[in-house]
């Protein structure tokens, strides 16, 4: 299993899949804090002669802006990165070749799933640390517990999007089909969030994690507000992997 994990990490790193995702997250970690800090100057430059008053930027605004942007553009990139994780190897015959060796199907999928999760967790965490200290240098410090909760909400939802994409990549025939299905779920889940946001279902709905990012960072929400969605989200990640493995066992390669 260790050999499979190392192989998966190296092949995806060399193909620029993981760096592409991490660079997008890093882009927002470096861009959003100064954008929020100098918003008045930026708007004043493009709107010369017009008087526009903005509230003074806060550290929470800057850090939450980074997390929010990463949760939209970053997760879209994540779908494109992972949509061929299994489907592409089925198309090219690499999966069949790997499974002709003493490697079980569960090991084959498990190595991929573990590496994807580790890259997402440590990649977003590293970018959040950078954004945290960059924000501190420009506007002041966000309370550490609030920054951690906001980052945890983003990581958890990113793991769910990765699990959904991985599931479709496993059961569908092509990367395009997998990517299209994952993007559809991503947008539909956002639309449904508007319908359930004011109902009791919001206490368990995964998209509540994204909606809670700003309240978590500015201190108006806490762990108890995301405990339900967090548990459901992580449970869905595990369930999607198990379902992918059970279906993959029956697929002819």
N, C-alpha and C positions, 0 to 999 in steps of 0.2 A: 504493500500500500504506500509506503514511504517513497519508493521509486516512482510510482505512478503520480504521486503528488508533485514531486520534483519535476518530472517530465511535463506535467500539465502546466506548471508555473513557467518553466523555461519556454515552452512552445508558444504560450500566449503572450509572454513578455517580448519575445523576439518578433512576433507578428504584429506588435504594437497595439494589441487589443487592450491590455491593462493600462499601458501608459496613456492611451487616448482618453480613457475614462478619468484617470487621475489628473491629467492636464486640464480637463474641463473643470473639475472641482477646484483645482489649484488656481485656475484663472479667476473664479469668483472669490476665492479666499483673498486674493491679492487686489482685486478690482473693487469689490463692494465697500470695504472700510473707507478708502479714500474718497470714493464716490459720495458716500453719505456725509463724510466729514466736510467735504468742500462743495456740497450741493449748491449752496448760495452763490459761491463764486462761479461755478459752472453755468448755472442758469443766468446769472448776471452777464456773463460773457456773450451768451447767445440771445439775450433779451435786453440789449442795451437800450436805455431810455424808459424801460418799464419797471415799475416798482412791484416786486413780488416778495411777500413775506412768508418765510417758512419757519416752523418751530425749530428751536435749536436741536441739532442732532444729538442723539444719546448713544452710548456704547451698545445698548441693547438693540437700537435700530440698525446699527451697522452689522452686528453679528447675526441678527435675525434675517437681514437682507441677504447675507451670504448663504445661510441655510436654505432660505426660500428659493433663491435662484438655483442652487445646487439640486434642490428637490424637483425642479421642473426640467431644465435643460440637461442637468447631469444625469437624471434618471432616463431621459430619452436616449442619451448616448449609451447608457448602460444596456438598454434593450438592443441597440444595434451591435454592441460589443458581444453580447451573449447569445444572440439569436442563432448563430451558427455553431455554438459550442458542441452540440451533439449532431444536429442535422447535417452540418457540413461534412462531418466525418463519416456519416452514413452515406452521403452522396458520393464521396470520393473513395469509399472502401476502406478508409483508415480504421473505422470502428470494427469492421469484420476482421481486418488483419490483427488488430490488437486482441480481439477476443479469441483468435485462433491460438494464442499463447495461453499459458496458465494464469489467466486473468478472468475472474468472474464478472458478470454484468453489473453486479452490485458494486464491486471494486472499481470498475471502469467509470460508472456514474458517480460513485462516492468521492473519488479523487477530484473529479471536476467540480463537484458541488462544494467540497471543503475549500478548495483553492479560491473559487469565486467568493465565498463568504469571507475568507481571510483578507482578500484584497479589498473588498468593500469595507470591512470593519476597520482595518488598520489604515487604509487609504483615506477614508473620510475623517477618521480620528486625527491623523497627521495634519491634514489640511485645516481641520477645525482648530488645532493647537496653533498653527501659523496665523489663522484669521483672528484668534483670540488675542495673541500678543500684538499683532498689527493694529487691531482695534484699540488695545490698551495704549499703544504708543501715540495714537491720534486723538482719542476721545476719553480715554480712561478705561477702567476695568469693568467687565461684566462680572457679576457675582459667579464664582466658579461653579456652584451647584446648578445655577440656572443655565449656564453654557453647556454643562454636561448633559442636562436633561434635554435641551434642544438638539444637541448632537446625537443623543441616543434615539430620539424620535426619528431623525433623518436616517440614521443607520438602519434602524428596524424596518422602516418602510422601503428603503433601498434593497434590503435582503428579501423582502416580499416580492418586489418587482423582478429581482434577479431569479427568484424561485419560480415565478410565473413564466418568465421567458425560458428558463431552463426546462420546465415541464413541457412547454410547447415545442421546444427544440428537440426534445426526446421523442415525443409521440408523433410529430408531423414530419412530412417528407423533405421539406426544404427550409433553408434559413429564412427566406422571404415569407413563407407561411407562418413560421414561428414568430418572426418580428411583427408581422401584421396583426396576429392574434394578440400578442402582448401589448401592442400599442392600443388596440381596441379596448382591452381590459383596463388599461391605464386611464384612458379618457372616460370610459363609462363609469369607472369607480369615482372619478372626480365629479361627474354629473350627479351620480347617486348621492354623493356626499352632501350636495345642496338640499336634497330631499330629506335626508335623515339627520341633518345637523342639529335640528331642534327637537328631535325625538329621543326616546330612551335608547334607540339602536345606536346612537352616536357614542354611547359609553363602551361599545364593543366594535365599532366600525374602524378598520385600519386607517382610512384617510383622516380620521380624527387626529392622528399623529401629526400629519402635515398642518392641519388647521390649528394645532396647538403650539406650533413652533414659536410664534411671536409671544403668546401668553407665557410660555415656559421661560423664554429668555428674559422677558421684562418682569417676571416674578408674580404675575397675576394668576398663574396656574402652577401646579406642582405634580409630583409623581402620582398622587392619587387620582389626578384627572386623566392620566394616560395609562394607568395600570391595566384597565380592561382592554383597550385597543392594542396595547403592547403584547399582552398574553395571547390574544387572538391572532395577531400578526405573526408572532414567532411560531405559534401552533400551526398556522397555515403553511409556513415555510417547510416545516417538518412533514406535514401531510402531503404537500405537493411533491416533495422528493420521494416519499414512499410510493405515491401513486405513479410517478414517473418510472420508478424502478419496477413496479409490478407490471406495467404495460410494456416496458422495454424488454422484459423477459420473454414476451410473446412475439416480438417483432422479428421477422426474418431479415437477416443481413446478407 
